[in-house]
């Protein structure tokens, strides 16, 4: 399936959670908790639409806590992933899974014409694939045992 279809049909109510690169790691953690998400898109404090990084719960866990950094003064820009890998909404879900698995991350921003249009998580993709598989199995079962259309 094309990523655009998932954004329009499955993640239709997705809110993009954006944080400034000058915000603190503490602010990022609070925002993740408040928004029930594991990653925030980081935009330049001067240009809200320009993606400059991504910060995840793992960044806070692995880069702040073990180094005994103060989360209230450690800027997001110091711990975020820069040069973020992104994907076009015209690519497929298989493309997205391949990128995430090969690069070892769980969140992938979707960018079209330099504009952020969504973010995919590995969980979103697996949930969607599981749902599609369950629907397919149900249809096959109905066909095999004559409980569906035409029985």
trRosetta pair geometry for C-beta under 8 A, 3 or more apart (Angstrom, degrees):
i j d omega theta_ij theta_ji phi_ij phi_ji
1 5 5.2 -103 176 69 104 134
1 6 6.3 107 119 -48 124 94
1 92 6.5 129 73 -152 32 82
1 93 5.1 28 62 -6 84 120
1 128 7.6 -107 52 149 146 132
1 132 7.9 -156 -26 -79 134 155
2 5 4.9 96 68 -2 81 104
2 6 7.8 -155 99 -3 47 83
2 89 7.3 59 158 157 94 66
2 90 6.5 -34 -158 -155 115 34
2 91 7.3 145 -146 90 69 24
2 92 5.8 -64 -96 -100 45 60
2 93 7.7 -145 -105 -24 2 76
3 6 5.6 -53 -156 34 43 111
3 7 6.4 43 149 -20 72 104
3 87 6.5 143 -53 121 167 119
3 88 7.4 149 47 106 137 47
3 89 4.8 -132 92 -145 105 51
3 90 7.3 -19 41 23 100 13
3 91 5.6 29 -7 71 122 72
3 92 6.9 175 -31 -142 78 11
3 93 6.3 143 -79 -70 68 61
3 95 7.8 -76 -39 62 114 109
3 96 6.1 111 -87 -44 119 132
3 110 5.9 -176 151 -119 137 132
3 118 7.7 -176 160 70 107 136
3 120 6.8 -84 -142 -56 113 138
4 7 5.6 -55 -150 37 33 113
4 8 6.2 22 156 -11 67 112
4 89 4.0 81 -72 160 83 108
4 90 6.6 22 -26 -79 119 42
5 8 5.9 -63 -144 44 29 105
5 9 5.6 -5 169 7 69 119
6 9 6.5 -69 -124 52 22 88
6 10 4.8 -32 -161 35 67 120
6 11 5.9 38 144 7 79 105
6 93 6.4 101 -38 -80 140 113
6 120 7.3 48 106 -105 143 112
6 124 7.3 101 170 151 131 114
6 125 7.8 -14 -136 -99 162 67
6 128 6.1 -29 -124 -108 116 163
7 10 7.6 -19 -56 53 11 79
7 11 5.2 -46 -126 66 43 108
7 12 7.4 104 154 -82 46 47
7 14 7.2 -78 -145 27 73 136
7 89 6.2 -47 5 -131 144 119
7 110 6.6 -127 -72 83 135 166
7 117 6.6 17 -153 136 161 102
7 118 4.6 -124 -115 -47 119 160
8 12 6.1 33 -177 -92 30 90
9 12 6.6 -10 -142 -48 4 107
10 124 7.2 128 125 -172 129 99
10 128 5.6 -24 -115 -99 167 115
11 14 4.1 11 170 -34 96 127
11 118 6.2 94 109 -149 141 131
11 120 7.9 -122 -37 -99 161 67
11 124 6.5 12 -71 -152 122 137
14 118 5.9 60 92 -134 149 94
14 119 7.4 -167 171 43 137 75
15 35 7.3 -123 86 -150 118 116
16 41 6.1 -19 -179 19 101 138
16 116 6.0 113 -142 127 156 124
16 118 7.1 -131 -79 -115 103 32
16 119 6.6 119 -120 -8 83 107
17 31 6.3 151 176 158 121 111
17 32 7.8 125 130 -93 154 51
17 35 4.7 103 -97 153 146 172
17 37 5.5 174 21 42 149 153
17 40 5.2 -81 113 -121 100 79
17 41 6.8 140 82 19 53 83
18 40 6.8 125 -129 -178 18 89
18 41 4.9 -39 -105 77 72 97
18 42 7.5 140 -160 -103 69 17
18 43 5.2 7 -170 -2 119 118
18 48 6.9 81 136 -168 152 88
18 116 7.8 140 -84 69 119 162
19 23 4.9 -85 174 35 105 150
19 27 6.8 148 -149 118 127 106
19 28 5.6 90 170 -101 177 81
19 31 5.9 173 -78 47 122 169
19 40 4.6 27 2 153 116 140
19 41 7.4 151 22 76 68 46
19 42 5.8 -34 73 -105 83 67
19 43 7.6 154 72 24 33 75
19 55 6.9 -49 58 36 134 127
19 76 6.0 166 119 -87 122 168
20 23 4.7 119 63 -27 83 96
20 42 7.4 37 156 -156 12 74
20 43 6.7 -51 -106 71 46 74
20 44 7.9 -1 -147 146 71 17
20 45 4.3 55 -160 -94 115 87
20 76 7.2 141 96 38 51 139
21 42 5.2 83 -82 173 75 111
21 43 7.1 -122 -29 88 88 29
21 44 6.1 -11 1 -113 127 38
21 45 5.7 -108 43 -29 84 89
21 52 5.5 -27 -67 78 135 138
21 53 6.6 97 -105 29 103 120
21 75 7.1 41 153 165 62 110
21 76 5.6 -134 -149 83 39 106
21 77 4.1 59 175 -70 96 103
21 80 7.1 -91 -127 13 83 149
22 45 4.8 5 5 -56 115 146
22 75 5.8 -46 -146 -143 40 120
22 76 7.2 -12 32 35 7 98
22 77 6.7 4 -76 -15 42 120
23 27 4.3 -106 177 80 109 140
23 28 6.2 128 113 -52 119 82
23 75 7.1 119 74 -149 32 68
23 76 5.0 31 68 -15 81 125
24 27 4.6 105 56 3 77 98
24 28 7.1 -134 102 -3 47 85
24 71 6.3 99 156 154 105 61
24 72 5.4 8 178 -161 158 30
24 73 6.4 -29 -122 -74 120 10
24 74 6.2 92 -157 64 78 53
24 75 6.4 -69 -103 -100 48 40
24 76 7.0 139 174 -36 4 78
25 28 5.4 -50 -151 34 36 117
25 29 6.4 38 150 -20 66 102
25 55 7.8 -151 -121 -170 71 144
25 59 8.0 -138 -131 118 107 98
25 60 5.5 145 -174 -115 108 94
25 64 5.0 149 165 -89 164 150
25 69 7.3 76 18 108 154 119
25 71 4.1 -103 86 -148 107 79
25 72 7.9 -75 56 -44 80 19
25 74 4.5 2 -4 84 121 107
25 75 7.6 82 -33 119 77 4
25 76 6.4 153 -76 -81 55 59
25 79 6.0 35 -91 31 117 147
26 29 5.8 -53 -150 35 31 110
26 30 6.4 29 153 -17 65 106
26 71 4.0 116 -59 129 82 100
26 72 4.6 12 -10 -86 149 56
26 74 7.9 116 -16 48 80 85
27 30 5.7 -55 -146 38 32 111
27 31 6.2 33 154 -20 65 108
27 76 7.6 -72 68 -48 104 112
28 31 5.7 -56 -148 37 29 112
28 32 6.4 31 153 -20 64 104
28 40 5.7 -137 -148 24 92 147
28 55 5.2 -49 -155 111 148 145
28 60 6.6 -169 95 -69 118 124
28 76 5.5 127 -56 -97 132 110
29 32 5.7 -52 -148 34 31 112
29 33 6.4 31 153 -18 64 106
29 57 7.6 90 -117 -119 76 74
29 60 5.5 115 -76 -135 104 165
29 71 6.6 -4 1 -178 134 143
30 33 5.7 -55 -150 37 31 112
30 34 6.1 30 154 -18 66 110
31 34 5.7 -54 -141 40 30 111
31 35 5.9 5 166 3 66 115
31 40 6.0 50 103 -88 130 141
32 35 6.3 -69 -136 53 22 93
32 36 7.8 89 167 -88 54 5
32 37 5.6 -110 -143 74 69 68
32 38 6.4 60 -156 -112 121 24
32 39 7.6 70 -112 -20 112 12
32 40 6.4 -104 -71 -41 87 105
32 57 6.0 153 173 -75 164 93
33 36 7.5 17 -177 -72 26 45
37 40 7.1 115 99 -69 123 66
38 56 5.9 20 148 -156 81 88
38 57 4.8 -67 -154 -3 79 116
38 106 7.3 -16 102 98 137 127
38 107 7.0 -162 91 -56 95 128
38 121 7.1 93 49 -122 113 138
39 54 5.8 4 -175 179 113 107
39 55 6.9 161 -153 84 64 42
39 56 4.5 -25 -98 -100 86 81
39 57 7.4 -89 -65 -8 55 74
39 106 7.7 -175 -39 88 132 89
39 107 4.0 -7 0 -68 168 173
39 119 6.8 -151 91 165 120 147
39 121 7.3 168 19 -93 123 104
40 54 7.1 165 81 -158 46 61
40 55 5.2 -9 56 60 96 92
40 56 7.8 -176 19 -81 64 38
40 76 7.9 -69 85 -141 128 139
41 51 6.0 -64 -173 -120 107 100
41 54 6.0 -34 -113 -106 48 79
41 109 6.1 94 -107 -98 114 126
41 116 6.0 77 -169 -136 163 158
41 119 6.4 -147 -55 -66 112 135
42 51 7.2 90 72 -157 56 62
42 52 5.5 -76 111 69 95 82
42 53 3.9 -12 60 71 131 87
42 54 6.0 -155 7 -81 94 23
42 55 5.7 80 -50 -13 119 97
42 76 5.7 -177 -118 142 128 129
42 77 7.4 155 177 -83 144 61
42 80 5.0 -17 -12 -135 161 161
43 47 6.9 -118 170 98 100 61
43 48 5.1 57 128 -158 148 40
43 49 6.7 67 -146 -6 136 5
43 50 5.8 118 -157 67 85 54
43 51 6.1 -55 -96 -94 73 40
43 52 6.3 110 -143 11 25 92
44 47 4.5 24 76 48 119 82
44 48 7.5 -114 68 -65 67 21
44 50 4.6 -1 14 75 116 114
44 52 5.0 101 -58 -31 77 133
47 50 4.2 41 103 5 118 117
49 114 7.9 69 141 134 106 89
49 115 6.4 -35 -172 -122 115 73
49 116 7.1 -159 -159 12 67 95
50 114 7.8 -18 -112 172 68 103
51 54 7.8 5 -171 -56 107 81
51 84 6.2 -77 148 45 118 137
51 86 7.3 98 93 -73 157 136
51 109 6.2 142 -138 147 158 170
51 111 6.9 -103 14 -91 148 126
51 116 5.7 118 -57 -65 119 114
52 77 7.7 -15 119 -114 128 93
52 80 7.8 71 110 103 82 148
52 82 6.9 -30 161 -130 71 81
53 76 7.4 164 85 144 134 99
53 77 7.1 150 14 -119 154 56
53 80 3.6 77 148 134 141 133
53 81 5.7 155 -161 75 89 48
53 82 5.0 -46 -95 -94 104 52
53 84 6.0 150 -135 -44 31 112
54 80 6.2 153 69 -169 27 101
54 81 5.2 -17 59 56 83 103
54 84 5.0 97 -10 -109 106 132
54 107 6.3 -170 173 98 145 123
54 109 6.6 -155 -75 -32 128 115
55 59 5.0 -102 -157 55 72 152
55 60 7.4 68 170 -42 105 88
55 76 5.3 -85 -51 -156 152 101
55 79 6.6 65 -126 98 109 91
55 80 4.3 -72 -71 -105 88 89
55 81 7.3 172 -83 12 42 74
56 59 5.0 115 54 -4 66 96
56 60 7.7 -132 101 3 45 83
56 81 7.6 19 -1 -5 100 116
56 105 7.8 -169 -34 -155 156 104
56 106 7.5 109 -135 55 150 100
56 107 6.3 175 -90 15 119 135
57 60 5.8 -54 -157 37 40 109
57 61 6.1 36 148 -17 70 111
58 61 5.4 -57 -139 44 34 111
58 62 5.6 7 169 1 72 116
59 62 6.6 -67 -131 50 19 92
59 63 5.2 -23 -175 21 62 125
59 64 7.6 60 136 -15 65 98
59 79 5.0 126 168 146 110 103
59 80 6.4 22 -155 -104 164 38
59 81 7.0 -127 -82 -29 129 83
60 63 7.0 -55 -100 51 13 86
60 64 5.1 -23 -158 21 54 129
60 65 7.1 61 149 -21 65 97
60 71 7.1 40 -150 -119 103 122
60 79 7.2 88 -82 133 48 150
61 64 7.5 18 -29 43 8 89
61 65 5.9 -22 -153 18 38 128
62 65 7.6 -5 -57 43 10 94
62 66 6.5 -10 -159 11 40 123
63 66 7.7 -32 -98 43 8 95
63 67 6.6 -13 176 6 43 127
63 69 7.6 -12 136 20 67 140
63 79 4.3 151 109 -143 142 110
64 67 6.5 -88 -154 47 16 98
64 69 4.7 -95 -148 61 65 111
64 71 5.4 57 178 -86 144 88
64 74 5.8 175 -119 71 106 163
64 79 6.2 -15 -55 -101 91 161
65 68 7.6 23 178 -73 31 36
65 69 7.8 -65 -46 40 19 79
69 74 4.5 58 151 -69 125 141
69 79 8.0 -175 73 -65 162 130
70 73 4.7 29 93 32 115 99
70 74 6.1 161 76 -24 55 91
71 74 5.7 -53 -122 35 32 111
74 78 5.8 -108 -174 63 83 134
74 79 6.4 43 153 -22 118 124
75 78 4.9 101 67 -5 81 101
75 79 7.8 168 92 7 50 85
76 79 6.6 -85 -155 50 35 88
76 80 5.3 39 161 -42 78 115
77 80 6.2 -40 -118 20 25 115
81 84 6.0 97 110 -92 100 79
81 105 7.8 -1 -63 -106 175 150
84 109 6.0 42 140 20 136 126
85 99 6.2 -178 150 175 134 119
85 103 5.8 -92 3 -110 165 175
85 105 7.5 153 45 42 123 138
85 108 6.7 -49 103 -129 94 89
86 108 6.9 135 -135 -179 37 76
86 109 4.8 -44 -117 82 93 93
86 110 6.9 140 -172 -113 90 15
86 111 4.3 16 165 6 146 120
87 91 5.1 -88 180 44 105 143
87 95 6.6 146 -148 118 130 109
87 96 5.4 -150 52 -98 178 84
87 99 6.2 -165 -72 20 121 163
87 108 5.5 26 2 158 116 122
87 109 7.5 159 26 88 70 47
87 110 5.8 -39 75 -109 82 65
87 111 7.3 131 61 26 31 77
87 120 7.4 -25 49 20 131 129
88 91 5.0 111 65 -15 81 96
88 110 7.3 65 -169 -160 11 76
88 111 6.9 -56 -92 73 51 65
88 112 6.4 89 -147 -92 73 74
89 110 5.3 70 -71 179 80 121
89 112 5.4 -27 9 -61 111 122
89 117 5.8 -43 -49 83 130 144
89 118 7.2 89 -90 28 108 119
91 95 4.0 -97 172 76 114 152
91 96 6.5 132 110 -48 118 80
92 95 4.7 111 56 0 71 98
92 96 7.2 -132 104 -2 46 85
93 96 5.4 -50 -151 35 40 114
93 97 6.3 40 151 -18 68 102
93 125 5.6 157 -167 -138 107 104
93 128 7.0 -122 -132 91 154 138
93 129 7.3 176 139 -65 143 99
94 97 5.8 -51 -146 37 32 110
94 98 6.3 37 153 -22 64 106
95 98 5.7 -57 -150 35 29 113
95 99 6.5 29 154 -19 65 105
96 99 5.8 -53 -150 34 31 110
96 100 6.4 24 156 -13 65 109
96 108 5.7 178 -156 74 96 156
96 120 5.4 -13 -172 90 145 161
96 125 6.2 -164 100 -90 122 143
97 100 5.9 -59 -145 41 30 108
97 101 6.0 23 160 -14 67 111
97 122 7.4 94 -120 -128 74 80
97 125 5.6 179 -74 152 97 155
98 101 6.1 -60 -141 41 25 105
98 102 5.9 16 165 -13 64 115
99 102 6.2 -64 -141 42 22 103
99 103 6.0 -3 168 3 62 119
99 108 6.2 92 96 -114 125 145
100 103 6.4 -70 -137 50 21 96
100 104 7.9 -158 170 22 52 5
100 105 5.7 -102 -146 76 74 64
100 106 6.3 73 -166 -108 123 27
100 107 7.9 126 -119 22 117 15
100 108 5.6 -99 -71 -43 103 124
100 120 8.0 -111 -53 104 136 109
100 122 5.5 180 147 -80 154 100
100 125 7.9 178 24 19 151 152
101 104 7.5 29 -176 -71 26 40
105 108 7.2 129 99 -65 109 78
106 121 5.9 19 151 -160 86 79
106 122 4.4 -77 -147 2 79 116
106 123 7.4 39 -180 -15 113 82
107 119 6.0 2 -173 175 98 112
107 120 7.2 160 -155 84 49 49
107 121 5.3 -21 -99 -103 72 73
107 122 7.7 -83 -59 -12 42 77
108 119 6.9 158 80 -162 39 65
108 120 4.8 -16 62 60 95 97
108 121 7.8 169 20 -86 72 28
109 116 6.0 -59 -169 -130 117 98
109 118 7.5 156 -160 93 53 45
109 119 5.1 -34 -103 -104 56 83
110 116 7.3 97 74 -162 58 58
110 117 5.1 -70 108 70 101 88
110 118 4.1 6 44 64 126 88
110 119 6.4 -152 7 -79 82 28
110 120 6.2 80 -44 -19 107 95
111 114 6.6 3 179 -121 112 17
111 115 6.7 150 -157 69 69 34
111 116 6.0 -40 -100 -97 74 48
111 117 6.8 145 -117 12 21 87
112 115 5.8 -31 72 61 68 89
112 117 5.0 21 14 -19 108 137
116 119 7.6 -3 -171 -53 108 87
120 124 5.4 -129 -158 67 69 134
120 125 6.1 52 176 -47 116 103
121 124 4.6 106 54 -3 77 99
121 125 7.3 -150 92 -1 45 84
122 125 5.8 -57 -153 39 35 110
122 126 6.2 30 153 -14 69 109
123 126 5.9 -58 -141 42 29 106
123 127 6.0 32 158 -21 66 108
124 127 5.9 -58 -147 37 25 111
124 128 6.3 24 156 -18 62 109
125 128 5.8 -55 -148 36 29 111
125 129 6.3 28 155 -17 65 108
126 129 5.6 -53 -142 39 33 111
126 130 6.1 36 156 -22 66 106
127 130 5.7 -55 -146 37 28 112
127 131 6.4 30 154 -20 63 107
128 131 5.8 -56 -150 35 30 112
128 132 6.4 28 154 -16 64 107
129 132 5.7 -55 -148 38 31 111
129 133 6.2 32 153 -20 65 108
130 133 5.6 -55 -146 37 30 112
130 134 6.3 32 154 -20 65 105
131 134 5.8 -52 -147 34 30 111
131 135 6.5 31 153 -18 63 105
132 135 5.8 -54 -151 36 31 112
132 136 6.3 31 152 -19 65 107
133 136 5.6 -55 -147 37 31 112
133 137 6.3 32 154 -19 66 106
134 137 5.7 -53 -145 37 30 111
134 138 6.3 34 154 -22 63 105
135 138 5.7 -55 -150 34 30 113
135 139 6.5 27 154 -17 64 105
136 139 5.9 -56 -150 36 31 109
136 140 6.3 28 154 -16 65 108
137 140 5.7 -57 -146 39 31 110
137 141 6.1 33 154 -21 66 107
138 141 5.7 -55 -147 36 29 112
138 142 6.4 30 154 -19 64 105
139 142 5.7 -53 -147 36 31 112
139 143 6.4 31 153 -18 64 106
139 148 6.9 54 -145 -92 55 160
140 143 5.6 -55 -149 37 32 112
140 144 6.1 30 155 -20 67 109
141 144 5.7 -54 -141 38 29 109
141 145 6.0 -9 171 14 66 113
141 147 7.4 -17 127 42 82 119
142 145 6.8 -74 -134 54 20 84
142 146 7.7 -92 174 89 52 3
142 147 4.9 -101 -134 72 69 82
142 148 2.9 72 157 -43 123 114
142 149 7.5 60 144 10 128 65
142 151 8.0 -118 179 -31 83 131
143 146 7.8 21 -178 -68 22 37
143 148 6.0 -24 -60 32 51 134
146 151 4.2 124 170 -119 78 116
147 151 5.8 -20 -106 -13 13 168
148 151 6.3 112 58 -18 37 115
